[in-house]
Amino acid sequence: MAAKLSNLKVAILATDGFEESELRKPREALDKAGAKTIVVSQRSGDIRGWSMRDWGDPVRADATLDQADPADFDALMLPGGVINPDRLRIDPRAVAFVKAFVDANKPIAAICHGPWTLINAGGVKGKRMTSWASLEADLTNAGAHWVDEPCVTDGTLVTSRRPDDLPAFNEAMIALFAQRVRMPM
């Protein structure tokens, strides 16, 4: 499986308050599959994770939104946590970063509250998706068809509900991103 995502460059957009397991486990799965993962954040240095009910371990941001060019990436992963996507969806730089992936029809994977930023980037209308249950009305109001399923793939978008769904999410994300490897770029 190590070469499945060989030469694929994946941006992981996160800031303080990301759900630790929703960044670390997908990143490990992507790295194991051969992708090159880059954590893009609002600022340089460490960003603090959230581990279920308390602050978790930090992760080093590899690039800032001011440094990262969406054109340099093949795919995007949006971890959840409540704080992380709530901060990102009101940052015009983060919304523009995500919108660039939507507009270029590049694969995107979002888990838990991660789809919040996709709403602001105009990336959910007409999509069949899932998320943390509290986002149902937000996604529906933005034109998505929300379902309560562990993992949903619709075109170039894969979404999932929560940390318990990470095995299904990681498998679907890698399968979706692998299609990008086979596509001419």
C-alpha positions as CSV (number, residue, x, y, z in Angstrom):
1,M,0.0,0.0,0.0
2,A,3.0,2.3,0.5
3,A,3.1,3.4,-3.1
4,K,-0.7,3.9,-3.5
5,L,-0.4,7.7,-3.0
6,S,3.1,8.1,-4.2
7,N,3.9,11.7,-5.3
8,L,0.6,13.0,-4.0
9,K,0.9,16.2,-2.0
10,V,-1.9,16.7,0.6
11,A,-2.6,19.9,2.5
12,I,-4.0,19.4,6.0
13,L,-5.6,22.7,6.9
14,A,-5.8,23.2,10.7
15,T,-5.4,25.6,13.5
16,D,-5.6,25.6,17.3
17,G,-8.4,23.4,18.6
18,F,-8.2,20.6,15.9
19,E,-9.4,17.3,17.2
20,E,-6.2,15.5,17.8
21,S,-7.2,12.0,16.5
22,E,-8.9,13.6,13.4
23,L,-5.6,15.1,12.3
24,R,-3.0,12.6,13.5
25,K,-4.7,9.3,12.3
26,P,-5.6,10.5,8.8
27,R,-2.1,12.0,8.4
28,E,-0.6,8.7,9.5
29,A,-2.7,6.8,7.0
30,L,-1.9,9.2,4.2
31,D,1.9,9.1,5.0
32,K,1.8,5.3,5.2
33,A,0.1,5.2,1.8
34,G,3.0,7.3,0.3
35,A,1.5,10.8,0.3
36,K,3.4,13.8,1.3
37,T,1.4,15.7,4.0
38,I,1.8,19.4,4.8
39,V,0.0,21.0,7.7
40,V,-1.1,24.5,6.7
41,S,-2.2,26.8,9.4
42,Q,-3.0,30.5,10.1
43,R,0.4,31.0,11.7
44,S,3.8,29.4,12.0
45,G,5.0,27.2,14.8
46,D,3.0,24.7,16.9
47,I,-0.8,24.5,16.8
48,R,-2.6,23.0,19.8
49,G,-4.8,19.9,19.4
50,W,-7.9,19.1,21.4
51,S,-8.1,15.5,22.7
52,M,-11.8,14.8,23.4
53,R,-12.2,16.9,26.6
54,D,-8.9,18.8,27.1
55,W,-6.0,20.3,25.2
56,G,-3.9,17.6,23.5
57,D,-0.4,17.6,22.0
58,P,0.8,20.3,19.6
59,V,1.5,19.7,15.9
60,R,4.0,21.8,14.0
61,A,2.6,23.8,11.1
62,D,4.7,23.2,8.0
63,A,3.4,26.3,6.2
64,T,1.1,29.2,6.8
65,L,-1.8,30.3,4.7
66,D,0.2,33.2,3.5
67,Q,3.0,30.8,2.3
68,A,0.9,27.9,0.9
69,D,-0.4,27.9,-2.7
70,P,-3.4,25.6,-3.3
71,A,-2.1,25.0,-6.8
72,D,0.9,23.2,-5.3
73,F,-1.3,20.5,-3.7
74,D,-3.3,17.5,-5.1
75,A,-5.8,17.1,-2.3
76,L,-7.0,18.7,0.9
77,M,-7.9,17.1,4.3
78,L,-10.0,19.1,6.9
79,P,-9.9,17.7,10.4
80,G,-12.6,18.6,12.8
81,G,-12.9,19.6,16.4
82,V,-15.2,22.5,17.2
83,I,-12.7,25.3,17.7
84,N,-10.5,24.5,14.6
85,P,-13.1,24.8,11.8
86,D,-14.9,27.6,13.6
87,R,-11.8,29.7,13.5
88,L,-10.9,28.8,10.0
89,R,-14.4,29.5,8.5
90,I,-14.2,33.1,9.5
91,D,-10.6,33.6,8.2
92,P,-10.9,34.9,4.6
93,R,-7.5,33.3,3.8
94,A,-8.6,29.9,4.9
95,V,-11.9,30.1,3.0
96,A,-10.1,31.2,-0.1
97,F,-7.6,28.3,0.3
98,V,-10.4,25.8,0.6
99,K,-12.4,27.4,-2.3
100,A,-9.4,27.0,-4.6
101,F,-9.6,23.2,-4.1
102,V,-13.4,23.3,-4.6
103,D,-13.0,25.4,-7.8
104,A,-10.3,23.1,-9.2
105,N,-12.4,20.0,-8.5
106,K,-9.5,18.6,-6.4
107,P,-10.4,15.8,-3.8
108,I,-11.3,17.0,-0.3
109,A,-11.8,14.9,2.8
110,A,-13.5,16.5,5.9
111,I,-14.4,14.9,9.2
112,C,-16.6,16.0,12.1
113,H,-16.9,19.8,12.1
114,G,-14.5,20.1,9.2
115,P,-17.3,20.8,6.6
116,W,-18.0,24.1,8.3
117,T,-15.2,25.7,6.3
118,L,-16.5,24.0,3.1
119,I,-19.8,25.8,3.6
120,N,-18.1,29.2,3.6
121,A,-16.1,28.2,0.6
122,G,-19.2,27.2,-1.4
123,G,-18.3,23.6,-1.6
124,V,-21.4,21.7,-0.3
125,K,-24.4,22.7,-2.5
126,G,-25.9,19.6,-4.1
127,K,-23.5,17.2,-2.2
128,R,-24.5,14.2,-0.3
129,M,-22.5,14.4,3.0
130,T,-22.2,13.6,6.6
131,S,-20.7,15.3,9.6
132,W,-21.0,15.8,13.4
133,A,-24.7,15.7,14.0
134,S,-24.9,19.4,15.0
135,L,-23.9,20.5,11.5
136,E,-27.0,18.9,9.9
137,A,-29.0,22.2,9.7
138,D,-25.9,24.2,8.6
139,L,-25.2,21.8,5.8
140,T,-28.8,21.4,4.8
141,N,-29.3,25.2,4.7
142,A,-26.2,25.5,2.5
143,G,-27.8,23.1,0.0
144,A,-26.2,19.7,1.0
145,H,-28.1,16.5,1.4
146,W,-27.1,15.5,5.0
147,V,-27.1,11.8,6.0
148,D,-26.2,10.1,9.3
149,E,-23.7,7.6,8.0
150,P,-20.1,6.8,9.1
151,C,-18.6,7.9,5.8
152,V,-20.0,9.3,2.5
153,T,-18.2,9.9,-0.8
154,D,-19.8,12.2,-3.4
155,G,-17.7,13.0,-6.4
156,T,-14.4,14.5,-5.2
157,L,-15.7,14.9,-1.6
158,V,-15.5,12.4,1.3
159,T,-17.0,13.2,4.7
160,S,-17.3,11.5,8.0
161,R,-19.0,12.0,11.4
162,R,-16.6,11.5,14.3
163,P,-13.4,9.9,15.6
164,D,-15.1,6.5,15.9
165,D,-15.5,6.6,12.1
166,L,-11.8,7.2,11.4
167,P,-11.1,3.7,10.0
168,A,-13.9,4.1,7.4
169,F,-12.9,7.7,6.7
170,N,-9.2,6.9,6.2
171,E,-10.0,4.0,3.8
172,A,-12.4,6.2,1.8
173,M,-10.1,9.2,1.8
174,I,-7.2,7.1,0.5
175,A,-9.4,5.5,-2.2
176,L,-10.6,9.0,-3.3
177,F,-7.1,10.5,-3.3
178,A,-5.7,7.5,-5.2
179,Q,-8.0,8.4,-8.1
180,R,-6.1,11.7,-8.3
181,V,-2.8,9.8,-8.6
182,R,-4.2,8.0,-11.7
183,M,-5.6,11.2,-13.2
184,P,-3.4,13.2,-15.5
185,M,-2.3,16.4,-13.8
